[in-house]
Amino acid sequence: SAAEYKYPVLGLVFLKYVSDVFEAQADVIRAKAVDPSSDHYVEDPELRQELVAEWTQDRSFYEADNVFWIPEDSRYSRLLAQGKSPNIANILDTAMAAIEAENPKLRGVLYRDFGRLAIDAGRIGDLLAIIGKMKFNATEHGSRDVFGEVYEYFLGNFALEEGQKAGQFYTPRSVVQTLVEVLAPFEGRIYDPCCGSGGMFVFSERFIEVHGGQKGQAVIYGQEMTATTRKLACMNLAIRGIDYDMGREYGDTFTNDQHPDLRADYILANPPFNMEWDAKAVAQDRRWAYGVPPAKNANYAWLQHIVSKLSTNGRAGVVLANGSMSSNQSGEGVIRQAMLKAD
C-alpha cells in the first residue's frame, strides 16, 4: 500500500539528493581555490592541488555550505552498484545508520527498515535503479528547490493514493499557501502542533525569502504524533537547511506536549478533524480555560491548545471541519462563546 512504501521511497530520494550534492561539493571546493575573489583562492598551482586534495577530505568544507557528510559506503553510486545483492535491504539500513552517525541533525530521522519490507531484494534493487536516474545539479542555485518539488510531488501522490488518511502527513499546497499568505509569518516563532510532513514550515520559509528576509529569522517549532511522519518532516526541513525544534520525541500534543512553555508569534495548523482523544488524562489542564472539550471530538481541544500557545500579539490560522463553527454538542457552543467573549 502507499502507506507502507512512501517512507522507503522518500528515504531513497533523500539519499540520492544528499549523495549528489556531496559528490559535487568537491567541484565547488576546486572552484573556490581558483577564484581570486574567494577566501580560499590559492595562486600557486602545485600548492593549490595539494590543498584541494586535503580540503575535499575535510568535512568543515562541506558543513560550511550546509552539505551533509556522506560516508563512502553510504553514497548512492556505491549502493546502486550493489543493487542486485540479495542482502541489499540490510546494506541500505547500514548505510542510513552510518549517515545518521556522521550527521547529528539526521539522527533518528532516516528510514532504516528496508530489512523489514515485505518485498524481495530484486524489487528494492529496481527501486534503487529508478531513483538513481534522478539528477540533482548541486551547482545550480535552485537544486534544493528542485529536490523540494520532487519531495512534495511524491508526498502529494502518496496522499492521493491514501485518500482521507493522508491528512495525517500532508496538507494540500493551496491550503498551506493560503494560511501563510494570510498570516504573513515574516519573523519570530512559528509553531505547528500537528505538523505532518512540515509543509507549513517550508512555505513559511519561502514567504520570508520571497519578501527579502533571511533564512533563520523565524524559529520553527513542531510536534507530530507518529514517529514515521515526524521523520518525514525532519527530512523535509533538513534538506532545505531549515533549523527546527521538533521536541525530544514524537508524541500526542495533548498528553505529551513537547513545547510546554512555548509562546508562538504564528501558529499554522491543520489538525485531524473530529478525532476522539484522551480527555480524562488531562481534564484539569490549564489549556482548557474555556471549558473541557468533549472526549468524542478534539476540535476545541486543538483550538484551545493553540490559543494557549500564542504570544501576546500572536496570530493563528487553523483548518477545521465546517461544523466546528456552529456545533453545540457536548458543550462546544459554550466553549466557542467563551473564547469569543475573551477575545
Backbone torsions as a table, in degrees:
resi	resn	phi	psi	omega
1	SER	NA	162.2	178.2
2	ALA	-61.0	-37.5	-178.8
3	ALA	-59.4	-36.1	-176.7
4	GLU	-79.2	-33.7	-169.8
5	TYR	-103.6	-5.7	179.5
6	LYS	-65.2	-33.6	-177.5
7	TYR	-68.7	-49.3	176.6
8	PRO	-64.5	-37.1	179.2
9	VAL	-63.1	-49.5	-179.5
10	LEU	-66.5	-31.6	176.4
11	GLY	-63.3	-41.1	178.9
12	LEU	-71.8	-36.1	176.1
13	VAL	-62.0	-43.2	177.1
14	PHE	-60.0	-45.5	-179.6
15	LEU	-61.6	-41.3	179.2
16	LYS	-62.7	-42.6	-179.1
17	TYR	-64.3	-51.2	-176.4
18	VAL	-65.4	-30.9	177.2
19	SER	-68.4	-44.8	178.9
20	ASP	-60.3	-45.2	-178.4
21	VAL	-66.3	-41.5	179.5
22	PHE	-61.4	-48.2	-176.3
23	GLU	-67.1	-29.7	178.8
24	ALA	-79.0	-16.1	-177.5
25	GLN	-64.4	-28.0	177.1
26	ALA	-60.0	-39.3	177.4
27	ASP	-67.3	-35.8	177.9
28	VAL	-63.6	-41.5	179.7
29	ILE	-65.1	-43.3	178.6
30	ARG	-62.1	-39.8	-179.6
31	ALA	-64.1	-37.0	178.7
32	LYS	-66.0	-36.0	-177.0
33	ALA	-68.2	-25.0	-179.0
34	VAL	-103.5	0.5	-178.2
35	ASP	-95.0	112.7	-177.8
36	PRO	-58.8	-23.9	-179.2
37	SER	-85.9	-5.2	-178.1
38	SER	-85.9	148.4	175.7
39	ASP	-66.7	-16.8	-177.9
40	HIS	-107.0	19.6	178.9
41	TYR	-66.1	134.2	176.9
42	VAL	-127.8	117.4	-174.0
43	GLU	-74.5	-42.9	-176.8
44	ASP	-71.8	121.6	-175.4
45	PRO	-60.0	-41.7	-177.9
46	GLU	-68.4	-44.7	177.8
47	LEU	-64.0	-39.6	178.6
48	ARG	-58.7	-47.1	-179.4
49	GLN	-60.2	-41.2	-179.9
50	GLU	-65.5	-45.0	-177.8
51	LEU	-69.4	-41.1	179.2
52	VAL	-60.2	-39.0	177.3
53	ALA	-59.9	-36.7	177.7
54	GLU	-74.0	-45.2	-175.1
55	TRP	-63.6	-35.2	-179.0
56	THR	-70.4	-11.0	176.0
57	GLN	-107.7	6.0	-176.7
58	ASP	-103.0	113.1	-174.8
59	ARG	-62.6	-22.5	-179.5
60	SER	-63.0	-28.2	178.4
61	PHE	-74.1	-16.6	176.8
62	TYR	-91.8	-45.6	-179.4
63	GLU	-63.1	-32.7	179.9
64	ALA	-61.4	-27.8	179.2
65	ASP	-106.3	20.0	179.5
66	ASN	57.5	39.9	177.0
67	VAL	-104.9	125.9	179.7
68	PHE	-69.5	143.6	177.9
69	TRP	-82.7	119.7	-176.8
70	ILE	-110.6	114.4	178.1
71	PRO	-58.0	151.5	-173.9
72	GLU	-55.3	-43.6	-177.5
73	ASP	-74.5	-7.1	-179.8
74	SER	-103.6	-0.7	-178.2
75	ARG	-74.2	145.4	-170.7
76	TYR	-58.2	-40.3	-178.4
77	SER	-61.6	-38.8	179.4
78	ARG	-67.9	-40.1	-179.9
79	LEU	-70.5	-39.1	179.3
80	LEU	-60.8	-36.3	179.2
81	ALA	-65.8	-19.4	179.8
82	GLN	-104.1	14.0	-173.8
83	GLY	-58.9	-26.1	-178.6
84	LYS	-92.0	1.7	179.3
85	SER	-68.7	137.4	176.9
86	PRO	-65.8	-13.7	-178.0
87	ASN	-104.4	18.6	-173.1
88	ILE	-59.9	-33.1	-179.4
89	ALA	-63.0	-47.0	179.0
90	ASN	-68.3	-33.6	177.0
91	ILE	-61.6	-42.5	178.8
92	LEU	-65.8	-42.2	178.6
93	ASP	-60.8	-41.9	178.8
94	THR	-65.4	-39.6	179.6
95	ALA	-64.4	-43.9	179.6
96	MET	-64.4	-40.5	178.6
97	ALA	-62.8	-38.6	179.6
98	ALA	-65.6	-38.5	178.3
99	ILE	-65.5	-42.5	177.9
100	GLU	-61.3	-41.0	-178.7
101	ALA	-64.0	-31.3	-177.9
102	GLU	-87.4	-14.9	-174.9
103	ASN	-132.3	97.6	-176.9
104	PRO	-51.4	-34.0	-179.6
105	LYS	-62.7	-24.6	-174.4
106	LEU	-100.6	1.0	-177.0
107	ARG	-64.7	127.3	-179.3
108	GLY	76.8	10.4	-174.4
109	VAL	-105.6	-38.9	-171.7
110	LEU	-77.6	155.5	178.5
111	TYR	-75.4	123.9	-177.7
112	ARG	-132.6	35.7	-178.6
113	ASP	-122.6	32.0	177.1
114	PHE	-61.0	-34.0	-179.5
115	GLY	-66.2	-15.8	-179.2
116	ARG	-99.5	-5.0	-179.0
117	LEU	-67.2	139.2	-178.4
118	ALA	-87.7	51.0	175.5
119	ILE	-137.4	156.1	-176.5
120	ASP	-78.2	163.3	-176.2
121	ALA	-59.5	-33.1	-179.4
122	GLY	-60.9	-39.4	179.5
123	ARG	-67.6	-37.5	177.9
124	ILE	-64.8	-40.9	177.1
125	GLY	-62.7	-39.2	177.3
126	ASP	-62.5	-41.7	179.2
127	LEU	-63.9	-41.7	176.0
128	LEU	-56.5	-44.1	-177.8
129	ALA	-66.8	-40.5	180.0
130	ILE	-63.9	-49.6	-179.2
131	ILE	-68.2	-28.1	178.3
132	GLY	-62.6	-18.7	178.7
133	LYS	-76.7	-15.7	177.7
134	MET	-70.2	142.0	178.9
135	LYS	-126.0	123.0	176.0
136	PHE	-111.2	112.0	-177.4
137	ASN	-85.7	101.1	-174.5
138	ALA	-69.2	-16.1	-179.4
139	THR	-79.4	-14.5	178.6
140	GLU	-88.8	138.9	-176.6
141	HIS	-57.1	-33.6	-174.2
142	GLY	-88.4	12.9	-174.4
143	SER	-62.7	-37.3	177.5
144	ARG	-65.9	-38.3	178.4
145	ASP	-66.1	-38.4	178.2
146	VAL	-62.4	-45.0	177.1
147	PHE	-60.2	-42.8	179.4
148	GLY	-58.9	-40.3	178.6
149	GLU	-65.7	-40.8	178.3
150	VAL	-64.2	-45.1	-179.4
151	TYR	-60.5	-46.1	-179.2
152	GLU	-67.3	-35.0	177.2
153	TYR	-59.2	-47.1	178.9
154	PHE	-64.5	-43.7	178.5
155	LEU	-58.2	-45.9	-179.1
156	GLY	-62.5	-41.2	-179.1
157	ASN	-73.9	-33.9	172.9
158	PHE	-65.1	-37.1	178.8
159	ALA	-62.8	-41.0	177.8
160	LEU	-61.7	-38.8	179.6
161	GLU	-67.3	-36.5	-175.6
162	GLU	-85.7	-17.4	178.3
163	GLY	68.2	-134.2	-173.0
164	GLN	-60.5	-33.8	-177.9
165	LYS	-64.9	-19.1	-175.9
166	ALA	-67.6	-17.7	-179.1
167	GLY	-56.9	-22.3	-178.6
168	GLN	-69.3	-21.6	-179.2
169	PHE	-127.4	-9.4	-173.1
170	TYR	-141.1	127.2	172.5
171	THR	-111.1	129.4	-177.8
172	PRO	-52.5	143.4	-177.1
173	ARG	-53.6	-42.9	-176.4
174	SER	-61.3	-38.0	179.5
175	VAL	-68.3	-45.5	-179.6
176	VAL	-62.2	-46.1	-179.3
177	GLN	-60.3	-40.6	180.0
178	THR	-62.4	-47.1	179.8
179	LEU	-60.6	-44.7	-177.7
180	VAL	-65.4	-44.1	-179.2
181	GLU	-64.9	-35.3	180.0
182	VAL	-71.2	-45.7	-176.5
183	LEU	-79.5	-29.7	-178.5
184	ALA	51.8	64.2	-177.4
185	PRO	-77.9	81.5	-171.6
186	PHE	-82.5	-31.3	178.9
187	GLU	-161.1	165.7	179.7
188	GLY	105.1	-157.4	-177.4
189	ARG	-97.6	124.8	179.2
190	ILE	-113.3	132.5	-174.1
191	TYR	-133.2	140.2	171.1
192	ASP	-133.8	112.9	-175.5
193	PRO	-77.0	-7.4	179.7
194	CYS	-145.3	67.1	-159.6
195	CYS	-78.4	-7.5	179.1
196	GLY	54.4	-129.6	-178.5
197	SER	-89.1	8.4	172.7
198	GLY	89.6	16.8	-177.1
199	GLY	-58.7	-37.5	-179.8
200	MET	-61.3	-39.0	-179.0
201	PHE	-70.5	-41.7	-178.9
202	VAL	-60.6	-46.4	-178.2
203	PHE	-72.6	-28.4	174.7
204	SER	-65.0	-42.5	178.0
205	GLU	-65.0	-38.7	177.2
206	ARG	-62.9	-40.5	179.1
207	PHE	-59.8	-44.2	-179.7
208	ILE	-61.5	-46.6	-178.1
209	GLU	-65.6	-41.7	-179.9
210	VAL	-62.6	-31.9	-177.5
211	HIS	-97.0	23.3	171.7
212	GLY	84.3	8.8	179.1
213	GLY	-85.1	177.7	-179.0
214	GLN	-113.4	146.7	175.2
215	LYS	-60.9	130.7	178.8
216	GLY	105.0	-10.9	-179.8
217	GLN	-78.6	-10.3	169.7
218	ALA	-113.5	142.3	-179.4
219	VAL	-106.8	128.7	-172.8
220	ILE	-97.6	128.9	174.1
221	TYR	-128.1	133.5	179.7
222	GLY	-146.4	166.6	173.1
223	GLN	-148.2	144.1	178.6
224	GLU	-139.8	143.0	-172.9
225	MET	-79.3	-31.3	-176.7
226	THR	-107.3	144.3	-176.6
227	ALA	-63.8	-43.4	-175.8
228	THR	-67.4	-41.3	179.5
229	THR	-69.6	-35.2	175.2
230	ARG	-60.0	-38.9	178.1
231	LYS	-64.6	-39.4	176.7
232	LEU	-58.2	-44.3	-179.3
233	ALA	-64.0	-44.5	-178.8
234	CYS	-63.0	-41.5	176.9
235	MET	-64.2	-42.9	-178.0
236	ASN	-59.4	-39.4	-178.4
237	LEU	-82.7	-41.6	-176.7
238	ALA	-61.0	-40.3	-176.0
239	ILE	-67.2	-21.9	178.8
240	ARG	-95.1	2.1	-179.5
241	GLY	72.9	24.8	-179.6
242	ILE	-93.8	120.9	176.0
243	ASP	-74.4	148.1	-175.8
244	TYR	-153.5	160.4	172.6
245	ASP	-126.7	104.9	179.9
246	MET	-100.5	18.3	-178.0
247	GLY	77.7	179.2	-178.2
248	ARG	-71.2	-29.8	-172.1
249	GLU	-160.9	171.7	172.2
250	TYR	-75.6	158.1	179.7
251	GLY	171.9	165.8	178.0
252	ASP	-67.8	124.1	-176.9
253	THR	-62.0	-31.2	-177.8
254	PHE	-78.7	-42.9	-174.9
255	THR	-100.8	-11.7	-178.6
256	ASN	-142.5	58.6	-177.4
257	ASP	-61.1	120.2	-177.4
258	GLN	-83.2	-8.9	-178.8
259	HIS	-135.6	63.0	-172.7
260	PRO	-61.7	-27.9	-176.5
261	ASP	-103.6	6.7	-176.5
262	LEU	-70.4	137.8	169.2
263	ARG	-127.8	109.0	-170.9
264	ALA	-96.0	149.5	176.7
265	ASP	-82.9	-29.8	178.5
266	TYR	-139.5	134.0	174.5
267	ILE	-126.5	125.2	176.4
268	LEU	-121.3	128.8	-175.1
269	ALA	-153.0	146.6	172.7
270	ASN	-131.0	75.1	-175.4
271	PRO	-71.8	160.2	177.5
272	PRO	-59.1	135.7	-177.8
273	PHE	-77.3	135.5	167.0
274	ASN	53.0	34.6	-176.4
275	MET	-82.6	148.3	171.6
276	GLU	-77.1	152.1	-178.8
277	TRP	-151.4	168.0	-175.1
278	ASP	-87.5	77.2	-175.6
279	ALA	-66.7	-34.5	-177.3
280	LYS	-63.5	-33.8	-175.5
281	ALA	-64.7	-26.5	-177.4
282	VAL	-132.0	33.8	-174.4
283	ALA	-61.0	-29.9	-177.4
284	GLN	-96.9	11.2	-175.7
285	ASP	-64.7	141.0	-178.4
286	ARG	-66.2	-14.4	179.5
287	ARG	-66.3	-24.3	-176.0
288	TRP	-90.3	56.0	-177.0
289	ALA	-65.8	-22.1	-176.6
290	TYR	-107.7	7.6	179.4
291	GLY	128.7	145.9	179.9
292	VAL	-74.9	121.7	-179.0
293	PRO	-65.9	151.5	-179.6
294	PRO	-67.0	145.5	-178.3
295	ALA	-65.2	-25.9	-176.8
296	LYS	-80.5	-10.1	-176.7
297	ASN	-152.6	117.4	-174.2
298	ALA	-91.6	7.4	-176.0
299	ASN	-53.1	-45.6	-177.7
300	TYR	-84.4	-11.8	168.2
301	ALA	-70.9	-44.1	177.6
302	TRP	-61.1	-48.0	-177.5
303	LEU	-61.8	-43.6	-179.2
304	GLN	-70.4	-36.5	175.4
305	HIS	-59.5	-45.0	-178.8
306	ILE	-64.7	-44.5	178.5
307	VAL	-60.5	-39.2	-178.5
308	SER	-67.3	-20.6	-178.1
309	LYS	-93.3	-6.0	-177.6
310	LEU	-77.8	140.6	171.8
311	SER	-71.5	176.7	-175.8
312	THR	-53.9	-42.7	179.5
313	ASN	-109.0	22.9	-177.0
314	GLY	-70.2	156.5	-179.9
315	ARG	-131.4	147.5	-178.8
316	ALA	-132.9	144.4	172.4
317	GLY	-125.9	121.4	-172.4
318	VAL	-131.0	135.7	174.9
319	VAL	-95.2	122.4	178.9
320	LEU	-133.4	163.4	176.7
321	ALA	-61.8	146.3	-177.3
322	ASN	-52.4	-43.7	-174.0
323	GLY	-68.2	-14.2	-175.7
324	SER	-67.1	-22.0	-178.5
325	MET	-86.1	-6.8	-179.7
326	SER	-131.6	-3.6	-177.1
327	SER	-65.5	138.6	175.2
328	ASN	-120.8	13.2	-178.1
329	GLN	-76.7	143.0	173.1
330	SER	50.5	38.3	174.9
331	GLY	81.5	7.1	-178.4
332	GLU	-65.4	-35.8	178.3
333	GLY	-63.9	-38.6	178.4
334	VAL	-65.4	-42.6	178.8
335	ILE	-63.1	-44.9	-178.9
336	ARG	-61.2	-43.1	179.8
337	GLN	-62.5	-41.8	-179.5
338	ALA	-66.3	-37.8	179.1
339	MET	-65.4	-41.2	-179.0
340	LEU	-68.0	-39.9	-180.0
341	LYS	-67.4	-30.9	-178.3
342	ALA	-80.1	-13.8	-176.9
343	ASP	-71.9	NA	NA
